[in-house]
Amino acid sequence: MDVDILISGHTHVFHAEELEGRFFLNPGAATGAWSGAFSTEAIPSFALLDIQGPIVTTYVYQLIEGEVRVEKIEYRKPLEVHPMTPRPPQPPVASPPVSSPQKDSVW
């Protein structure tokens, strides 16, 4: 898939990972529902994403031992410069001063 961020679920277990310039997120399960696939106790969790251009800040909320814990994860999309992307205008380069031709002296 040609995506920058992939959000999936089904496992009911929180997981976030950056791999090969992409961000993968499984927010877990807000109810902490047990899926039967894991021998550990399910931890209720959910995630909020704040997307500001190429920066994604993920706030993960987890209920651990009766306390809500918040973790902040930041993903920055790698900047790519396509060969056809217009470049910002550059200031003009000052040319060297033009010297006036010297006249031949007759004296």
Secondary structure, DSSP 8 states (H G I E B T S, - for coil): ---SEEE--SS-SEEEEEETTEEEEEE--TT----SS-SS----EEEEEEEETTEEEEEEEEEETTEEEEEEEEEE------TTS----------------------
